[in-house]
Amino acid sequence: MYALQIVSCCHGEAFERYATRFVAAINHNSPGQLIQIHVLNPLDTFSEQAAFLQQSARAVTLQISSETKSAATEPKTLQEYRYGNRCDVLFLCIHSLVKKDLLIFLNQFHDRAARTKTINLSDASRMDKRFVSHLWQDDSVIWSHPEANDQNEAALYGQNMCLTFAKKASIAIITRRVDLPFKTGIRSSREGAIRRVHDTTRLYWQYFPKILRDAYADSDETAEIICLPHDDMTPDFIKNLPHRIIYLPHGNRFQFQDQRIMFYMQEMYPFFFTLDPNGWGATSSRYGQSGNLSLASCEQAEQFCHEIKSKKTSKYRQQAASLPEFDVFFPLQIPDDESLQFGSTHSLYEIVHAVIQWAEQHKIRVLFKCHPIKPSLRYLRIKTRSPYVTFIKTGDIHDLLARAKVVFVANSGVGFEALLYFKPVVAFARAIYDTVVIKSDLDGASIQKAYQTAMVENNLDKRYLPFIQWYIFETGCLIKNPSTHIPCLQKTIVTQGYCNELAFYKNLSQFRRHLNPFFSLVLRIKKRFANMLAS
């Protein structure tokens, strides 16, 4: 199942001349798409060229078919190419060039109506020039139908795409298809695929691998993106890759022992990624560190805290609700979350059960909030009518953190968010922020001691701000702010030995132009969700 499939039908001559740059541009700019090319009356070189394209297009799924008919026969029209309503179809001429990510284009139509579209670009003059244009100079997603004065620029761009396409890459950046589930065993549907490509959290997953690839553009090594369903990223697949370095998402050294791997992960916020040779969170090589920065060097952290709180930014969409009175806030995690699998000696059930018993014994009001992705409580198998324990499914995380006296967590990312509110945090499992929060075992005495310690803590900003400064700005990649993430990403890659001499974009304005279409899409999708909630 794909959110979008690209279809092109052409004669053999056009395939020989344009197909390589056509596929190379989509492979480079819009990973994860399905491309289907149908060739009428292929030339003698067709089989060799098709095999080359199939072998080289690692970021997309490519299907090429052919048929032989009389010379007078025209290629199939859009009306003849019937794919039913399983996904959106984008019908492109073979000489078109995709210049940016097609998710920008796709969401233009889904903003109007989330139903199957069949999009024919045979007449690009009727399309929004931000998305499709005859003129190469226009800052569009797709360039279609060559104009005489644009031929040289388009030809040069196409040539560069073909050269990049043909290079043998020594760096592999594995990325997951954003239109498919990120968890094993979940069935996919067209409605689910559309919902996922509208998810701003996933859009950052789509974009970060391209930023990582482009980081090697001026180095002496070539990086390529390999886009796969989540279930296909196995140790056996990694073992058979010939690359010198492999970037892998959402993994750790317990799962993958191959020493060529560098793990990258989206943590805490959609726009924040980490790179580490061991994993992420409690499995990373940075676990147990705090940076030892002075409070005087934390201006960026202070500004970051203010911005996150004022805009109520969170990784998942929040739904405000009326809240009961409480003393302790405990955000729940997904029970099979990998942060619990590799960072806790206890199950989520055992942790919650221990906290409930402690709350009833000491008459402390504890408010549990379900995870936004899995709001059901059935998995906890806990039944209690205690007046001191409340479970809720909705509620804005920022409102909850602002009102909490103490925050209890297993090792949730919400524990880090609580640092921004300078709240005392008690953690029952290993987390990246262990060095600045209170740790507790599950026996009642330990929990009570941790709670009493939390209640008398003060001046938490002196401990929290240096950690936030170190983690966000010294070790992570904050891709919402190019001026801060460029040196961090460069430093991480160079110091870990993943590139000897690395140059990013030659100037910041060029990089911002590269990012602007993506962040414009994020803002449009956020606005759409806000309008839906308001109505």
N, C-alpha and C positions, 0 to 999 in steps of 0.2 A: 504494500500500500504506500502510495506517494501522495504528498499534498499537491504536487505539480509535475506534469510530464510535458516535455518539449518535443514537438513533432515537426519534422521537415521532410518534404518530398521533392526530389530533384532528378534531373537527367544525369547520366554518367559523367558527362563533361563537367557539369557544375560540381559534382561530388569530388572529382579529382582535383579541381581548382580550389574549392572553398571549404571542404569538409574538415580538414585538419585545423584550420584557424577557428572555424565555427565551434568545434568540440573543445579545442584548447581554451578558448575564451570562457566558455561556460565552466569547464573544469577548474579554471583559475579563479573566477570571480563568484561562482555560485555553487559550492559543493553540495552534494546530497540530492541532486536532481536526477530524474529519469529522462534520457534523451533517446528518441526513436527516429531513425533516419531510414526512409524508403527510397531506393534508387531505381530509376527506370532505365533500362538498357545500359548496364554497367560496362565500363571499359575493361581492357585486359588487366589493368593494374588494380582493379577493384578489390580483389581478395587480399592482396598484399597490403594495400592501404587500410582496409577494414581491420585486418589483424593488428596492424600497428596502432590504430586508434583504440581498439579494445584493450591492448596491452598497456597503453600509456595513460588512459583516462581512469585514474585511480580515485578521483574525488567524486565521480558521478557513475551512474549505471548507464551503459551504452548498449543499445540494441540496433543492429543494422540489418536490413533486409533488402532484397532486390528482386526484380522481375524483368523479363525481356518481352517486348511487344514491338509492334510496327513503329517505324520512325515517326509517323504522324501522330502517334498517341501522346497525349499530354500527361504530365505527372498527376497523381491523384489530387483531387481537391479536398478541402476541409470537410465538405459534406460527405465525401466518399469514405473518409477516415473516421469510422465510428468506434468510439471507445466506451460507449455507455456513460454512466454517471459515477464511475468509481473515483475519479479525481479530476482536477482542473487540467485542461489541455491548452497549451500555448503553442500556436502554429506559427513557426518562423520560417522565413526564406533562408536558404542555405548560405547566402552571402551576408546575412545579418551578423552583427557582432554584439555580444553581451558584454557591457562595460562595468556593470556593478551587480550586486547580489539580487537575484530575481525574487527573493522574498519581499523586497521593497515593492516590486511590481505587483506581485500576487496580492499583497495586503491592500493595495489600492482598490481592488475589486471586492475583496471580502469586507472592506469598510462599508460598502454599499449594501451587500446582501451575502450572507454566508451560504451560498448555494453553488452548485456546479456551474462553472463558466467555460465556454469554449471561445477562446480569444484568438481572432485572426488578425495578424498584423500586415495583411496584404495592402491595406490602406492606412499607413501610419499617420497621414495628415490629420486624421480624425482623433488621434490619441493625444493625451496630455504630454506636452513636450518634456516634462520632467522625467517621463518614463520611456517614451519612444520618440525618436526624431530622425528626420532625413539628414540633418546637418550634424557633422561630426563635432563641431565646436559646441553644440548644446550639451549641457551637463546632464545627459539622459542615461537611463539604465540600459537601453537597447538602441543601437544604431541600425537603421533599416533603410534599404533602397539607396544605393550609392548615387551621390551627386558628383558631377565632374570635378568640382573644386575640392572635394573631400577625398578623392581617391588616394592621393599620396599619403595623407595622414592615416586613413583607415588601413592602407596596405602596410604602412610601417608598424602600426599597432598589431595587426594580424601577424606580421613577420615576427615581432617580439614574442607574441603568444606562442607561435610555433617553435621558436628557438627554446623557450622555457619548457615547453611540452616535451621536446626531444631530449633535453638534458637528463643524464642519469643522476638521480638524487641520492645524496649520502645521508640526508636527514628526512625522517618520516614523521609527520605529524598526524597521528590517528585522531579522528574526530567521529562523534556519533551523529547519525542522522537525527535532526531535531524534530522531524515529523513522526518519529516512532517513539514508543515508550522507552524510558531510561532504565526500567526495571525488568528483570527476567520474568517471563511467563505471563505478561500482560498482552491481551489481544489488541490488535490495532484495527481502527475503523477510519473511514473517510472523515467523519465528524471529529474524531479524536485528532486526526492529522491536522485539520484546519485549526482546531483549538490550540494545538501545540505551536504552530507557526505564528500564532498571534500572541503567544506568551513571551513577554519581554525578557523573562529569565532565560528562556531558551535562545532568544535572539543573540544574547551575549555569548552563549555557547557556539553559535554559528560564526560569530565574528572573531572571537579570540584566536582560534587556530590560524586565521588569515593574517592577523597581526603578527603572530609568532613566525609564520612562514616569511612574511615580508621583512622581518628583522634580519634575515639572512641574505637579503637582496644584494647588499654591497659587500658581502663576505666572499671568500673563495670556495664556499660550499653551496650546494643547491638543496633547498627543502621542498618537499611535496606533501600535499594533504591527501590522506587516504580516508575516505568517508565510509563508515560501516554501520550496520545495525548494532545495537548494544550487545546482543547475544553472540555476535561473531568475533568480538574482541577476546580471544582466548589465548592462553599461553602457547598453544601449538601454532596459532596463526602468527604470533609475535616471533616465535622461534624461527620461522621460515622466511622472515623478512631479511633482505641482504643489507639493510642500511646500517651505517655506523652509529647513529643516534636515533632513538625512537621516543617521541613525546606521546604519552598515553594519558587519557582523561580518567579521572575518578577511580584511581587504583592505588595500590601500595605494594611494598616489597614482600608482604606476606602472600599476596596473590600472584605476583609476577616476579620471578627471581632473575630474569635477564638483566645483566648489569648495564646494558645499553640504554635502558629506559630512564627517562626523566618524566615524572608525573606532574600533571597540571590539574587544578581543581578550582571550581567556583565556590567560594566560601563566604559566609556571612551575608553578602550582598550580591546582586546579579552582576555588578560591574567590578567585582573584586576577585582576582585569581591569584593562586600561588603556584610556584614551580619548585619542585623538590625532588632529589634523587631517591628518597625513601617512601614518600607518600604525602598525605595531607593530615591536618589535625594532629591527633596524638601519635600517628604513625610517622610523622615527618621528622627530618633530621633536626628541626628547630624546636621540637618538643622539649620542654624544661628550660628554655631560654627566655629572656625578657629584654635583652638589648642593653640594659644598664644605662639608659639615657637620662640626662638631667631634665628636670622640669622646665628649665629655661629654654630647652630646644624643642618644645612641644607646641609651637604655634599652629602648625598644620593640624595636629590632633585636635586642638581646641576648635579650630574652624570646622573640621570634619564632624565633630560631635554636634556643634551648633546646626550645621546644615542637615544632617541626618534627622535630628529631632524636629527642627522647624518644618521640614518637608514630609515628616513621618515616613521616611524611606524604609522599606523592608524587602526581604527576598521574595516573599509571597504576598499576594493581594490580601489586604486586611478588610474585615467587615466590622464596623463599630457596633457596639451593643451596650445596653445598660449593665452595669457591673455590681455585684453584691459587695458587702464589706469583707475585707480579708486582711491578713497580716503577711502571709507568705504566698508568693506567686510561684507556681511550678508549671512551666511549659512542657507538655509531653512531646515525645519523639515517636517516629515510626518504629515499632518493635524490632524489625529486621534491618534497621538503619546500620550501615557499615560503620558509622562512628561508634555505635554500641558494640557491634561484633568485634571490633579490633581495639576498643578503648575501655571496655568494662568487663569486670569479672562477674557481674550480676546482670540478670535480665531486667528489662524495664518493669515487668510485673513485680519482681522482688523489691526494686527500689521504691515503687509507688506504694506497695503494701507496707513497707517499713515506715515510710513517712506518714501514712494514714494512722498506723498504730501509735506513732509518736504524737501526732496531732491530737488524737483522742485522749491520750494519757496526760498531756500537758495543757489541753484546752487552748490550742493555738489554731486560728482559722487559716486553713490552707485552700487556695483556689487553684485547681488544675485546669489547664486549657488544652484541648485536643490539638493535634497537629493539623494545619490547614489542608494538607494533602489527604490525610486520613482522619476525618472528624469522628468516626465511629468509636465507641468505647467498648465494643464487644470483645476486641482482642485482649483487653486487660483482664477480663473475667473477674472483676472486682465489684462486689455489691456492698454498699454501705449506706446507712441512713444517718450517719453521724452529723450533728449540727455544726461540726467544726470542719467538715470536708465538703467542698462543692466542685462539681465538674461542669465546665461550659464548653460549647463548641464554637462560639463566635466571640468576637471582642478584638479591638485593635491592640496589637502588641505594644504600641507606644503608650496607650492609655493605661494598660496593665502595669507596665514597668514604672510609669510615673507615680502610680498609686501604691506600689508594693513597698513594704518596709524591708523585706528580705526576699531574695530570689533564690529558689532551689532549682538545680538542674541536674540531669544525669551528666551529659556533656554536650548539650544542645548549643547551637550557634546563638540562641537567645541569651546565653550566658555572656557572650561577648557584647551583645546589644545592651545588656544591663550595665556594662562598664561605662557606656556612654552617658548613662543616667546617674553614674556614681552611686549605684546601689550595692550593698553587700551581697556577695554571691557565695552560695555553698554548693560545691560540686561533688557528686557521688561516683564519678567515673573520670577517666583521664581526658583532658581537653588541652588545647593549645594554650589556653589562658590560665593553666594550673598555677603558675608562679605568682599570680596576683590575687587569687581568690582563696576561700577557705575550703579545705578538703574534709570529707567526713566519711566514716564507715556507716553501716546500716543498723547497728545496734542503737537502741534508744538513748543510751548515755552519750554516745558520740554525736548523735544528731542534736541532742539538747545542748551539749557543749559548743558545737558549731553555731547553733542559733544564738546562744547567749553572747558568743564572741562577735557575731555579726551585728547584734543589736547595739553594741557599744563602740563599733568602729566609727572613726571619723577621718576627715582629711583624705578620703579615698582618691580624690583627684591626683594627689601626689604620687600614688602608686599606679593608678590606672592610665593617666595620660602618657607617661613615658612608654608603657607597654603598647598603647594604641599607636603612638608615633612610630615605634619600632616595627610593629607587625604590619601596619597598613602602608607606611611610607618607606620603610627601609628594607622590608623583605618581600612584600606583596606587589601585585601589579594592579593598580587602580586605573582601569581603562576608561573611566569617565573623565579623567583628567590627564591628557597626554603629557603635560609638563612634569607630572610626578611619576607616571608609570614608565616612561621611556628609560630613564637612568636605572630604575629598579630592575626592569626586565633585562636590560643590557648587563647590569652587574651580576645578576643571578646566572645568566647563561655563561658569561665569561669566567666567573669564579668557579663554577662547577665544571669547567673544562668542556663545555658544549660548543664553544667556538673560540678560536684563538684571537681573532681580531674582528670585532663586530661593529658595524655602523648601521644606525637606524635611518630614519628619514633625514635628508640633508638639511631640512629646516622644519620648524614646528608648524608653519602655515601650510606647508604641503601635507603634513600629516593630518591637520585638522580638516582640510578639504577632503581627505580620504575618509575621515570618520563622519562628516556631517550628514550624508544621506542615511547612514545607519541610525544615528541618534534622532534625526527627524522622524524616521519610522517609529522609533520607540515612543516619542512624544505623541504621535498621532494615535498609536494604539492605546496609550494610557488615557488620552482624552476620550477615546471611544468607550473604554470601560467606565470612565467617570460618567459619561452621558447615559450609558445603560443603567448604572446604579441609580442615577437621579430620576430616570423615568420609571 
